């Protein structure tokens, strides 16, 4: 269930006008995600929650999102 985002690293210093965005398309079974650095797509994918009910699936998505931030 733990999936790490593999983001292409930039070798330049970050300017104040640069930003990174994690975009989510949230649902109860499938969650689509994408990482952008400014307007450039760095990585994307899906996470599939396999719990038997919505509460279990939401808990899985929560744990997955926490693992992304760590």
N, C-alpha and C positions, 0 to 999 in steps of 0.2 A: 504494500500500500504506500510506502514512503517513496516518493519520486522526487528527485532533486532536479531543479531547473538547470540546464546547461546553457549558460548565456555566453555568447562570444564576448571576450574581454577586449576592451579598447586600451591601447597602450598610450593614450594621450591624457593630459590632465583635463579634468572636468571643468568646464567653464560654468559660470553662474547661470547662464541661459540654457544649460543642458538639463535634461530630466529623464527619469526612467519610469515607465508606466507598466503596471500589471493589469491587464484587462481580463475580466472574467465573464463568461456567458453561463450563468448559474442555472442549474435545473436539479431535480431530485435524483436522477440516475446518472446523467452525464454532465460534466462541467468542462467547458472549453476554456482555454487560457492562452494568453499571448503576452510576451514581454517586448516592449518597445523601448529603444533608447532614442530619445527625441522622436522623430517620425520613422526611424528605421526598425523594422521587425527583426528582433534578435532570436526569438524562439517561440514555439507554439505547441500545443498538444491538447489532449483530453485526459480527464480523470474520470474513472467509472466507479461509482459507489455501488456496492453489492449487498447492502443490508436488506433485511426482509420487510422493513417498514420505513416510512419517511424519517422517523426519529433516528434510527440507526444510520441511515444514509447521510443525514445532515451531520451527525457526529463524526462520520468518516471524512466528510468534506472539511469539517472544522479541523480535524487532526492533520489532514493533508495540507491545508493552508498554513497551519502553524509550522509544519516541517519546511515549507517553502521559505518562510521568513527566517528560520534559524540559521 
